[in-house]
Structures are given as structure tokens and as C-alpha cells.
């Protein structure tokens, strides 16, 4: 079986030994060095190569190197070839840990203290009981569900919102457009872990911000295009949103002139909330290759119509 590795972000020298450890007879080529495109059975990819994937006429599986697939432009992919998101234990843990850090940072006022330090301002701040702080998680899939459970474990009141109804222990769940206002109305710290779809693009915008309690905090670890950036800047100016932690942006890297870099109430991190590890992800990739050859559904297979 032949796999093509295609990414300008990930190091094939980290992935190849781990993949071959789980499938010793796997032949792996690294883009752009491809001997015979027709011989490629699967592709492990972040951004499709120039010219697209149509040249790989016998492709059996497309495995994303990320938890999302919007970077692949699903409509441009070969029809009939299954596509899978990469959800591995390491990626889930890193997302959970980042969100826990961001929630605690906002809750304890550590971002306020960081703002006060260069001003040499000594401001004593005692937060309310955690049970009195409501954390809302938008997106309750593999990643969002784990984030919601971890935050609940800390003692916060946790609410969740998803496109379709979900049930998670210790999480008050809402769904659909009809449930959005009720979800947002009592959410003090909002975390976006949604997939990017036509329905969720631009969801973090003025209409949603106005549903939140005044002074709410925002954490976006979904995708940059979930956020309408001018609306957030206006909400920060008015105090509707008190502070924001942003890991994803419409344009990445974030341009040096962008106002988020210097905004005193915005924390910027460079798309590092969740990251896959070759050690933990290789077994998932290999299992999907085996499933593809056997004609079975892939793990975390994408519904092309829904977009995730």
C-alpha cells in the first residue's frame, strides 16, 4: 500500500517511522516526489498539492492532518473518496488543556494582572465561586465534549450548544437556532470549538455578543472565520465583551499591523490550541488505511454535505 504525505507544516521525518511501526510494509512518498500518482492509495494531507488530488486516480482515502477539514475545500476533492478528520488522543488532550488554561486565566483575572503589571498597578481581585460562573461551549463533538467535561470537573457551571441535540453528564445542553439565545443568555465565558460550515461562519458576531451577559469573556479555538473581527473590536470597546483569547484567525499568520496584537484586552496565540502527535495519531491513520482498503467507513469520516 502506498501513502503520500503532503504538508508544509508537519515534519515527515517524525511521521514516517511511527506510521511504518504500525504498518511495516507501508510505502510512503513525500510530496512533491511522487513516482506514480496512480499508485497512491491514501494521502495524509494538510493542504492539497498544487493541481489538486484529481491526478491520484486510484485514491481510496484522504486523511486530514488536522481536526478540521475546511482547509481542504471539500467540494474540490475527488467524488466518492472518503475523507477523515484527524482526532487522536494527543490532539484532544492539547485542546482540553488549552481551554482549561484560558478559562482559569479569565476566571482568576490573570489576564487583568498581566495588563496591570507593566503599569505597576497593584489591583487585588478575588473571583466569585466557580459554581457561580457559567462556561458555555459551542460545539459538542469529540473535542468540544472533552472540553465541556474537563471544565465541569473544575467545578464551573457548564452549558453546551450544538447544531443537533446532545446529552453530556453535568452539562446543560442546548441545540439549534432556537436554543442559541437561551444558551448564550447565561454564559459568562464562551468557548467556540465549532467546525467551520456555511451555517457557523461568522457566528461569533454582534447578534450573538448581544445575547451574552455584559462583560462576558470569549475564547475562540474553532476557526478564524467563525469570528467577525470588527464586531469583536466594537464589543470590546463597549464592554459587551470584557476580554478575548484568540488562537485562530481569518488570516494566518496574523498580520503585524492587525489591532489584535496590541489590544490590551485580547490575548493572541498562534493557532497552537490543539496539535496532533505522530506517536498518538499514527495508529489512527493506519487503521483508516486498512479500513479504506477493506471498503469500511473511516474513523471520524466527514459528511461532505454537512462539512464535518
C-alpha positions as CSV (number, residue, x, y, z in Angstrom):
1,X,0.0,0.0,0.0
2,X,1.3,3.5,-0.9
3,X,0.7,6.6,1.2
4,X,1.5,10.2,0.1
5,X,2.5,12.6,2.9
6,X,1.7,16.2,1.9
7,X,2.2,19.1,4.4
8,X,4.3,22.2,4.6
9,X,3.8,22.4,8.4
10,X,4.4,18.8,9.6
11,X,7.7,17.0,9.5
12,X,7.6,13.7,7.6
13,X,10.7,12.5,9.5
14,X,8.6,12.4,12.6
15,X,5.6,10.7,10.9
16,X,7.2,8.1,8.7
17,X,8.9,6.0,11.4
18,X,5.7,5.9,13.5
19,X,3.5,5.0,10.5
20,X,5.8,2.2,9.5
21,X,6.0,0.9,13.1
22,X,2.3,0.2,12.8
23,X,2.3,-0.9,9.2
24,X,5.9,-2.1,8.3
25,X,5.1,-2.8,4.6
26,X,3.6,0.7,4.0
27,X,5.3,2.6,1.2
28,X,5.5,6.3,1.9
29,X,6.3,9.1,-0.5
30,X,6.6,12.8,0.4
31,X,5.2,15.5,-1.9
32,X,6.4,16.6,-4.4
33,X,8.4,13.5,-5.1
34,X,5.8,11.1,-6.4
35,X,6.9,8.3,-8.8
36,X,3.4,7.2,-10.0
37,X,0.3,9.2,-8.9
38,X,-1.9,6.3,-10.0
39,X,-0.2,4.0,-7.4
40,X,-1.1,6.2,-4.4
41,X,-3.8,4.6,-2.3
42,X,-4.1,7.2,0.5
43,X,-3.0,10.7,1.2
44,X,-2.1,12.2,4.6
45,X,-2.6,15.9,3.9
46,X,-2.8,19.4,5.4
47,X,-3.2,21.5,2.2
48,X,-3.8,19.6,-1.1
49,X,-0.9,19.8,-3.5
50,X,-0.9,22.2,-6.5
51,X,-3.2,20.9,-9.1
52,X,-5.5,19.2,-6.6
53,X,-6.0,15.5,-6.0
54,X,-7.5,14.5,-9.3
55,X,-4.2,13.2,-10.5
56,X,-4.4,10.4,-7.9
57,X,-6.8,8.3,-9.9
58,X,-6.9,5.3,-7.5
59,X,-7.1,7.2,-4.2
60,X,-9.0,5.2,-1.5
61,X,-8.8,7.6,1.4
62,X,-8.0,11.2,2.2
63,X,-6.8,11.7,5.8
64,X,-6.6,15.3,7.1
65,X,-3.6,16.2,9.3
66,X,-5.9,18.4,11.3
67,X,-9.1,18.0,13.4
68,X,-10.8,20.2,10.8
69,X,-11.1,19.8,7.1
70,X,-12.1,23.3,5.9
71,X,-8.6,23.8,4.6
72,X,-9.2,21.0,2.1
73,X,-12.1,22.6,0.2
74,X,-14.3,19.5,0.3
75,X,-16.2,20.4,-2.9
76,X,-13.0,20.2,-4.9
77,X,-12.0,16.7,-3.7
78,X,-12.4,13.6,-5.9
79,X,-16.0,12.4,-5.6
80,X,-16.5,9.1,-3.8
81,X,-13.2,9.1,-1.9
82,X,-13.8,9.1,1.9
83,X,-12.3,11.9,3.9
84,X,-11.4,11.7,7.6
85,X,-10.6,14.3,10.3
86,X,-7.7,13.5,12.5
87,X,-8.9,13.1,16.0
88,X,-6.3,11.4,18.2
89,X,-5.8,11.3,21.9
90,X,-2.9,13.8,21.9
91,X,-4.8,16.4,19.9
92,X,-7.8,16.1,22.2
93,X,-5.7,16.4,25.3
94,X,-3.9,19.5,24.0
95,X,-7.2,21.2,23.1
96,X,-8.7,20.4,26.5
97,X,-5.6,21.7,28.3
98,X,-5.6,25.0,26.4
99,X,-9.2,25.7,27.0
100,X,-8.9,24.9,30.7
101,X,-5.9,27.3,30.9
102,X,-7.9,30.0,29.1
103,X,-11.0,29.6,31.3
104,X,-9.0,29.7,34.5
105,X,-6.9,32.6,33.3
106,X,-10.1,34.6,32.7
107,X,-11.8,33.4,35.9
108,X,-8.9,34.2,38.2
109,X,-8.3,37.6,36.5
110,X,-4.8,36.6,35.4
111,X,-5.2,38.5,32.2
112,X,-6.1,41.6,34.2
113,X,-3.0,41.1,36.3
114,X,-0.9,40.8,33.2
115,X,-2.3,44.0,31.9
116,X,-1.6,45.8,35.1
117,X,2.0,44.6,35.5
118,X,3.7,47.0,33.0
119,X,1.6,49.8,34.5
120,X,2.9,48.8,38.0
121,X,-0.7,48.7,39.3
122,X,-1.4,46.5,42.3
123,X,-5.1,45.5,42.0
124,X,-6.4,42.9,44.4
125,X,-9.0,40.7,42.7
126,X,-11.0,37.8,44.3
127,X,-13.1,35.9,41.9
128,X,-16.6,34.6,42.7
129,X,-17.2,30.9,43.5
130,X,-16.6,28.7,40.4
131,X,-20.1,27.3,40.7
132,X,-21.4,30.9,40.1
133,X,-19.6,31.2,36.8
134,X,-21.2,29.8,33.7
135,X,-18.9,28.5,30.9
136,X,-20.6,27.9,27.6
137,X,-19.0,25.5,25.0
138,X,-20.2,25.9,21.4
139,X,-19.5,22.6,19.6
140,X,-20.0,19.3,21.5
141,X,-18.2,16.8,19.3
142,X,-15.1,14.9,20.2
143,X,-13.1,18.0,21.1
144,X,-15.9,20.2,22.5
145,X,-17.4,17.4,24.6
146,X,-14.0,16.7,26.2
147,X,-13.5,20.4,26.9
148,X,-17.0,20.7,28.5
149,X,-16.4,17.7,30.7
150,X,-13.0,19.0,31.8
151,X,-14.4,22.4,32.7
152,X,-17.2,20.8,34.6
153,X,-14.6,18.7,36.6
154,X,-13.2,22.0,37.8
155,X,-16.5,23.0,39.4
156,X,-17.8,25.5,36.9
157,X,-21.5,25.6,35.8
158,X,-21.2,24.3,32.2
159,X,-23.6,24.8,29.3
160,X,-23.2,23.5,25.8
161,X,-24.6,24.3,22.3
162,X,-24.5,22.2,19.2
163,X,-26.3,22.0,15.8
164,X,-28.2,18.9,16.9
165,X,-29.3,17.7,20.4
166,X,-26.6,16.3,22.6
167,X,-26.5,14.8,26.1
168,X,-23.4,15.2,28.3
169,X,-23.4,14.5,32.0
170,X,-23.2,17.7,34.1
171,X,-23.6,19.8,31.0
172,X,-26.8,21.7,30.3
173,X,-27.2,21.2,26.6
174,X,-28.9,23.4,24.0
175,X,-29.2,23.0,20.3
176,X,-30.2,24.6,17.0
177,X,-31.0,28.2,16.3
178,X,-34.0,28.1,18.7
179,X,-31.7,27.2,21.6
180,X,-28.9,29.7,20.9
181,X,-30.4,32.7,22.9
182,X,-31.2,30.6,25.9
183,X,-27.6,29.1,25.8
184,X,-25.9,32.5,25.4
185,X,-28.1,34.4,27.9
186,X,-26.3,33.0,31.0
187,X,-22.9,32.3,29.5
188,X,-20.1,34.2,31.3
189,X,-17.2,32.6,29.4
190,X,-17.9,31.5,25.9
191,X,-15.7,28.9,24.2
192,X,-16.0,28.2,20.4
193,X,-14.9,24.7,19.4
194,X,-17.3,24.5,16.4
195,X,-16.5,23.1,13.0
196,X,-16.5,25.7,10.2
197,X,-19.5,25.3,8.0
198,X,-21.6,27.7,6.0
199,X,-24.0,27.8,9.0
200,X,-21.3,28.6,11.6
201,X,-19.2,31.0,9.5
202,X,-19.4,34.4,11.2
203,X,-21.4,33.1,14.2
204,X,-19.2,35.0,16.6
205,X,-20.7,38.4,15.8
206,X,-22.7,41.2,17.1
207,X,-26.1,39.3,17.3
208,X,-24.5,36.6,19.5
209,X,-22.5,39.1,21.5
210,X,-25.6,41.0,22.4
211,X,-27.2,37.8,23.7
212,X,-24.4,37.3,26.2
213,X,-24.3,38.9,29.7
214,X,-22.4,42.2,29.6
215,X,-18.8,41.7,30.4
216,X,-18.6,38.1,29.1
217,X,-15.3,36.6,28.0
218,X,-14.6,34.9,24.6
219,X,-12.3,32.1,23.8
220,X,-12.1,31.1,20.1
221,X,-10.3,27.8,19.3
222,X,-12.5,26.8,16.4
223,X,-11.6,28.6,13.1
224,X,-10.8,32.3,12.4
225,X,-13.8,32.6,10.1
226,X,-16.2,31.9,12.9
227,X,-15.4,35.4,14.2
228,X,-16.4,38.7,12.7
229,X,-13.4,40.7,13.8
230,X,-14.8,44.2,13.6
231,X,-17.8,43.1,15.7
232,X,-15.5,41.8,18.4
233,X,-13.4,45.1,18.4
234,X,-16.7,47.0,18.8
235,X,-17.9,44.7,21.6
236,X,-14.6,45.1,23.4
237,X,-14.8,48.9,23.1
238,X,-18.3,49.0,24.5
239,X,-17.6,46.5,27.3
240,X,-20.1,44.0,25.9
241,X,-17.1,41.6,25.7
242,X,-14.7,42.2,28.6
243,X,-11.7,40.1,27.2
244,X,-10.9,37.6,24.5
245,X,-8.4,34.8,24.0
246,X,-8.0,34.1,20.3
247,X,-6.0,31.2,18.8
248,X,-7.4,31.2,15.3
249,X,-7.7,34.0,12.7
250,X,-9.2,34.7,9.3
251,X,-5.7,35.4,8.0
252,X,-2.8,33.4,9.4
253,X,-0.1,34.3,10.3
254,X,-1.9,37.3,11.9
255,X,-0.5,40.4,10.1
256,X,1.8,42.6,12.2
257,X,-0.5,45.6,11.7
258,X,-3.6,43.8,13.0
259,X,-5.1,45.6,16.0
260,X,-5.5,42.3,18.0
261,X,-1.7,42.2,18.5
262,X,-1.7,45.4,20.6
263,X,-5.2,45.3,22.1
264,X,-5.0,45.3,25.9
265,X,-8.0,43.1,26.2
266,X,-7.0,40.5,23.6
267,X,-4.7,37.5,24.1
268,X,-3.3,36.2,20.8
269,X,-1.8,32.7,20.4
270,X,-0.6,31.4,17.0
271,X,-3.0,28.5,16.3
272,X,-1.5,26.3,18.9
273,X,-4.5,25.2,21.0
274,X,-4.6,21.7,19.6
275,X,-1.8,19.7,17.9
276,X,-1.5,16.2,16.8
277,X,1.4,14.0,17.7
278,X,2.7,11.4,15.3
279,X,3.1,9.0,18.2
280,X,-0.5,9.1,19.1
281,X,-2.0,9.8,15.7
282,X,-0.2,7.2,13.6
283,X,-2.3,4.2,14.8
284,X,-5.5,6.2,13.8
285,X,-4.0,6.9,10.3
286,X,-3.0,3.3,9.8
287,X,-6.4,2.0,10.9
288,X,-8.1,4.3,8.4
289,X,-5.8,3.0,5.6
290,X,-6.8,-0.6,6.5
291,X,-10.5,0.4,6.6
292,X,-10.2,2.1,3.2
293,X,-8.7,-0.9,1.6
294,X,-11.4,-3.1,3.1
295,X,-14.2,-0.8,2.0
296,X,-15.2,0.1,5.6
297,X,-16.2,3.6,6.9
298,X,-13.2,5.6,8.2
299,X,-12.8,6.7,11.8
300,X,-14.0,10.3,12.1
301,X,-15.2,10.2,8.5
302,X,-16.5,13.5,7.2
303,X,-20.1,14.0,6.0
304,X,-19.3,16.0,2.8
305,X,-22.8,17.6,2.8
306,X,-22.6,18.8,6.4
307,X,-18.9,19.8,6.0
308,X,-17.6,18.0,9.1
